[in-house]
Amino acid sequence: LNSDDPAYFGGYLNANIRAVQAAFGFDAATWYRLARNSFEASFATDEEKAGWIARLDAYFAGAGMITDSRP
């Protein structure tokens, strides 16, 4: 998911996420996997990826949403 030129098209990321959730009803494991994939596929360094994934893990754990789908 992304927001391609939100000022021009009006597609802000939070609105896109809400629309996807309304259409598909993703569970926490799916949202986690989408977020993790975005970091893993990025051009960030391995160190940066590890840091962002650690933050993602902390967020999902803190919200009680870590699932068995996590690697």
C-alpha positions as CSV (number, residue, x, y, z in Angstrom):
1,L,0.0,0.0,0.0
2,N,1.1,3.5,-0.7
3,S,-0.2,7.0,-1.3
4,D,0.8,8.0,-4.8
5,D,0.7,11.8,-4.9
6,P,-1.9,12.3,-2.2
7,A,-2.2,16.1,-2.6
8,Y,-3.2,15.6,-6.3
9,F,-5.3,12.4,-6.0
10,G,-6.5,12.7,-2.4
11,G,-5.3,9.2,-1.6
12,Y,-3.6,9.6,1.7
13,L,-2.1,6.4,3.3
14,N,-4.4,6.3,6.2
15,A,-7.4,6.5,3.9
16,N,-6.0,3.8,1.7
17,I,-5.5,1.5,4.7
18,R,-9.0,2.1,5.9
19,A,-10.4,1.3,2.4
20,V,-8.4,-1.9,2.2
21,Q,-9.6,-2.9,5.7
22,A,-13.2,-2.2,4.8
23,A,-12.9,-4.2,1.5
24,F,-10.9,-7.2,2.7
25,G,-11.1,-7.3,6.5
26,F,-7.5,-8.2,7.0
27,D,-6.5,-9.6,10.4
28,A,-3.5,-8.5,12.5
29,A,-1.3,-11.2,11.0
30,T,-1.9,-9.9,7.4
31,W,-1.2,-6.3,8.4
32,Y,1.9,-7.4,10.1
33,R,3.1,-9.4,7.1
34,L,2.4,-6.4,4.7
35,A,4.3,-4.0,6.9
36,R,7.2,-6.5,7.4
37,N,7.4,-7.2,3.7
38,S,7.7,-3.4,3.0
39,F,10.8,-3.2,5.1
40,E,12.3,-6.5,3.8
41,A,11.8,-5.4,0.2
42,S,13.1,-1.8,0.7
43,F,16.5,-0.5,-0.3
44,A,17.4,0.2,3.3
45,T,20.5,-1.3,4.7
46,D,20.2,-4.6,6.7
47,E,20.9,-2.6,9.9
48,E,18.1,-0.1,9.1
49,K,15.7,-3.0,8.2
50,A,16.5,-4.7,11.4
51,G,15.7,-1.5,13.4
52,W,12.4,-0.9,11.6
53,I,11.3,-4.5,12.0
54,A,12.2,-4.4,15.7
55,R,10.0,-1.3,16.0
56,L,7.2,-3.1,14.1
57,D,7.5,-6.1,16.4
58,A,7.4,-3.9,19.5
59,Y,4.3,-2.1,18.2
60,F,2.4,-5.3,17.5
61,A,3.5,-6.9,20.7
62,G,2.5,-3.8,22.7
63,A,-0.9,-3.8,21.1
64,G,-1.3,-7.5,21.8
65,M,-1.4,-8.3,18.1
66,I,1.7,-10.5,17.5
67,T,0.5,-13.7,15.8
68,D,1.9,-17.1,15.0
69,S,2.5,-16.0,11.4
70,R,5.5,-13.9,12.5
71,P,8.8,-15.5,11.3
